[in-house]
Amino acid sequence: MAISLSIQTASSGALKNLGKTLKDFSVSIGRLASGSRVNKAADDAAGLAISQQLAASLRTTSRAELNVRDASSALFQTDSAIAQVQSISGRLQELALQSSNGTYSDDQRAALQQEFSSLTEEIQRISETTRFNGQNLLDGSVISVQTGTDGGENSTQQIGGVNVKALASQLSSANIGTQGGGQAAIDTVRQFSDTLATERASRVGASYNRLESVGQTLGARIGAESGALAAIRDVNIAEETALLSRNQILSQAGVSVLAQANRVNTIAINLLLG
C-alpha cells in the first residue's frame, strides 16, 4: 500500500497568509505614521493623481488670497493717509474762512498764512512718503493685483491711482495773507477736499470692498479644496487603528501557526526516517 504525504502544504499556506498580513500591517503603520492614506501610487493611483492636482490648485489659490490681503493692507494704508489729509484740509478751510473775515488785520492774516503754508507742506509730505513695500500710494500710481489663479485679464484688479500730490499742488498757490486771498482760497480748498473725497470713495473704498468680496470667494474655494484633498489623502485614524490591531493579532497568530506547521513537518520527517 502506497502512502503519499504533502508535508509542505500547511507551512506554505501559513507562510503565504503571514506574508500578506505583515504587508497589510506595514501599510497601516505607514499610514498612521504619515497621517496620509496615499503614500505611494500603488495605494490609490487615481486618488494620487487627483490629490496632486488639488494640492497644486490649493497652493495657487492660497497665494492669490495672500495677494488680496496684501492689496487690502495697501488700500487700508492709503485710506488712513487720505483721512489725515482730509482732516488737514478741514483746517485749511477754517483758516481761509477766518482770513476772509474783515475783522482781522493783515498782520493777523500773515500768521494765518504761515499755518496755512505749513499745513499745505504737510499734505505734500504725506503724499510723497505714504508707501507700501516701497511703492508710493498717493502719487497716482496704479498697482495691479493678481487675484486669480490664471493669466487671464479677469484675474487681476487695479488699485490705487489717487494723486494727492497733484491735487495738492493747487493749494501751494493759495495765499490767505489778504482778505481777498482768503475768500479765493475758500473755493480752492473746498474743491480740493471734494475731489479728494470722491477719489477716496471710488478708488479706495470701492476697490477695498471688491477685494473683500474676492477674498471671501477665494477663502471659500480654499476650504472646499482643502476638504476634498483631506478626503482623498488623510487617513481615517479610527479605521486604520482598528486594521492595525487586527493585522497585529493575525501576524502573531500566523507566526504561531507557522511554527506549529513546521513542527508537524519535522515530526512527519522524523517518522519517515524511522
C-alpha positions in Angstrom: 0.0 0.0 0.0 1.5 3.4 -1.1 1.5 6.3 1.3 1.8 9.9 0.0 2.5 12.9 2.2 2.4 16.6 1.3 4.4 17.8 4.3 4.9 21.4 3.0 1.2 22.2 2.4 0.4 23.5 5.9 3.6 25.5 6.3 3.3 27.0 2.8 -0.2 28.2 3.3 0.7 29.6 6.7 3.7 31.4 5.3 1.6 32.9 2.4 -1.1 34.2 4.8 1.6 35.6 7.2 3.3 37.5 4.4 0.0 39.1 3.3 -0.8 40.0 6.9 2.6 41.5 7.5 2.3 43.6 4.3 -1.1 45.0 5.5 0.4 45.6 8.9 3.2 47.6 7.3 0.8 49.6 5.2 -1.2 50.5 8.3 1.9 51.6 10.2 3.0 53.7 7.3 -0.4 55.4 7.0 -0.7 56.1 10.7 2.9 57.4 10.9 2.5 59.8 7.9 -1.2 60.6 8.5 -1.8 60.1 4.8 -3.8 57.3 3.2 -1.9 57.7 -0.1 1.8 57.4 0.4 2.7 55.9 -3.0 1.0 55.4 -6.3 0.1 51.8 -5.6 -2.0 52.9 -2.6 -4.5 54.7 -4.9 -3.3 55.6 -8.3 -6.4 57.7 -9.3 -6.6 59.3 -5.9 -2.9 60.3 -6.0 -3.3 62.0 -9.4 -6.4 63.9 -8.3 -4.9 64.9 -5.0 -1.8 66.2 -6.7 -3.9 68.4 -8.9 -5.9 69.6 -5.9 -2.7 70.3 -3.9 -1.3 72.4 -6.8 -4.6 74.3 -7.1 -4.8 74.8 -3.3 -1.3 76.4 -3.3 -2.1 78.8 -6.1 -5.5 79.7 -4.6 -3.8 80.3 -1.2 -1.2 82.6 -2.9 -4.0 84.5 -4.6 -5.7 85.0 -1.2 -2.5 86.3 0.2 -2.2 88.7 -2.7 -5.6 90.0 -1.9 -4.6 90.5 1.8 -1.5 92.4 0.7 -3.6 94.7 -1.5 -6.1 95.2 1.2 -3.4 96.3 3.5 -2.1 98.8 0.9 -5.6 100.2 0.5 -6.0 100.5 4.3 -2.8 102.5 4.5 -3.9 104.6 1.6 -7.3 105.3 3.2 -5.6 106.2 6.5 -3.3 108.7 4.8 -6.2 110.3 2.9 -8.2 110.6 6.0 -5.4 112.5 7.6 -5.2 114.8 4.5 -8.9 115.4 4.7 -8.6 116.4 8.3 -5.9 118.9 7.4 -8.0 120.2 4.5 -10.7 120.9 7.1 -8.3 123.1 9.0 -7.3 124.8 5.8 -10.9 125.7 5.1 -11.3 127.0 8.6 -8.2 129.2 8.1 -9.4 130.5 4.7 -12.8 131.4 6.2 -11.1 133.1 9.1 -8.8 135.2 6.9 -11.7 136.3 4.6 -13.4 137.9 7.6 -12.9 141.7 7.6 -12.3 141.9 11.4 -8.7 140.6 11.0 -5.7 142.7 10.3 -3.0 141.9 7.7 -0.5 141.0 10.4 -3.0 138.5 11.8 -3.6 137.1 8.3 0.1 136.7 7.9 0.1 134.4 10.9 -2.9 132.5 9.4 -1.0 132.2 6.1 2.0 130.8 7.9 -0.1 128.0 9.4 -1.8 127.6 6.0 1.5 127.1 4.2 2.8 124.7 6.9 -0.3 122.5 6.6 -0.1 122.6 2.8 3.5 121.4 3.0 2.4 118.6 5.4 -0.1 117.4 2.8 2.7 117.3 0.2 4.9 115.4 2.6 2.2 112.8 3.2 1.7 112.4 -0.5 5.4 111.8 -1.1 6.1 109.5 1.9 3.0 107.3 2.0 4.4 104.0 0.7 3.7 100.3 0.9 6.6 98.0 0.3 8.4 100.8 -1.4 5.6 101.9 -3.7 4.1 105.3 -3.4 0.4 105.2 -2.8 -0.6 108.8 -3.3 1.2 109.9 -6.5 -1.3 108.4 -8.9 0.5 105.1 -9.2 -1.7 102.1 -10.0 -1.0 98.6 -8.6 -2.0 95.5 -10.5 -3.1 92.8 -8.1 -3.1 89.2 -9.1 -6.3 88.0 -7.6 -6.9 84.9 -9.8 -5.0 81.7 -10.4 -4.6 82.1 -14.2 -3.1 84.7 -16.6 -6.5 86.0 -17.8 -7.4 89.6 -17.8 -10.1 88.9 -15.3 -7.6 87.6 -12.8 -6.2 91.0 -12.0 -7.6 94.1 -10.3 -6.2 97.6 -10.5 -6.0 99.5 -7.2 -4.7 102.9 -6.3 -4.4 105.8 -8.7 -5.2 108.6 -6.1 -2.9 111.5 -6.9 -2.9 113.6 -3.8 0.4 115.1 -4.8 -1.1 116.6 -8.0 -4.4 117.7 -6.3 -2.5 119.4 -3.5 -0.4 121.5 -6.0 -3.3 123.9 -6.3 -3.1 124.7 -2.6 0.5 125.9 -2.8 -0.5 128.9 -4.9 -3.3 129.9 -2.4 -2.4 132.9 -0.3 -4.7 133.9 2.6 -2.5 136.8 3.6 -5.2 139.2 2.4 -9.0 139.2 2.7 -9.4 138.6 -1.0 -6.9 135.8 -1.0 -8.7 134.2 1.9 -12.0 134.4 0.0 -10.4 132.9 -3.1 -8.8 130.1 -1.1 -12.2 129.0 0.3 -13.3 127.7 -3.1 -9.8 126.3 -3.8 -9.6 124.3 -0.6 -13.3 123.1 -0.9 -12.6 121.9 -4.5 -9.6 120.0 -3.3 -11.5 118.5 -0.4 -14.5 117.5 -2.6 -12.2 115.9 -5.3 -10.2 114.0 -2.6 -13.4 112.7 -1.1 -14.6 111.4 -4.5 -11.3 109.8 -5.2 -11.3 108.2 -1.8 -14.7 106.7 -2.3 -14.2 105.5 -5.9 -10.6 104.4 -5.9 -10.1 103.3 -2.3 -13.5 102.4 -0.8 -14.9 100.6 -3.9 -11.7 98.8 -4.5 -11.4 97.7 -0.9 -15.0 96.3 -1.0 -14.3 94.4 -4.2 -11.1 92.9 -2.7 -13.1 91.8 0.3 -15.5 90.0 -2.0 -12.7 88.4 -3.9 -11.0 87.3 -0.7 -14.2 85.7 0.6 -14.6 83.8 -2.7 -11.0 82.6 -2.6 -11.4 81.6 1.1 -14.5 79.5 0.3 -12.5 77.9 -2.6 -9.6 77.1 -0.3 -12.0 75.5 2.2 -13.6 73.3 -0.5 -10.2 72.3 -2.0 -8.8 71.5 1.5 -11.8 69.4 2.3 -11.6 67.5 -1.0 -7.8 66.9 -0.6 -8.2 65.7 3.0 -11.0 63.3 1.9 -8.6 61.7 -0.5 -5.3 61.8 1.3 -5.9 61.9 5.1 -6.0 58.6 6.8 -9.0 57.6 8.9 -7.3 57.2 12.3 -10.0 55.1 13.9 -10.4 52.8 10.9 -6.7 52.4 10.4 -6.0 51.8 14.1 -8.6 49.0 14.1 -6.9 47.5 11.0 -3.5 47.7 12.6 -4.8 45.9 15.7 -6.4 43.2 13.6 -3.3 42.7 11.5 -1.1 42.6 14.6 -3.2 39.9 16.1 -3.3 38.0 12.7 0.5 38.3 12.4 1.1 36.9 15.9 -1.3 34.1 15.2 0.3 33.5 11.8 3.8 33.2 13.4 2.3 30.7 15.9 0.6 28.7 13.2 3.7 28.6 11.0 5.7 27.3 13.9 3.2 24.6 14.5 3.1 23.7 10.8 6.9 23.4 10.8 6.8 21.3 13.9 4.3 18.9 12.2 6.6 18.7 9.2 9.5 17.9 11.4 7.5 15.1 13.1 6.5 13.7 9.8 10.1 13.7 8.5 11.3 12.0 11.7 8.7 9.3 11.3 9.7 8.7 7.7 13.3 8.4 8.7 12.5 6.0 11.5 
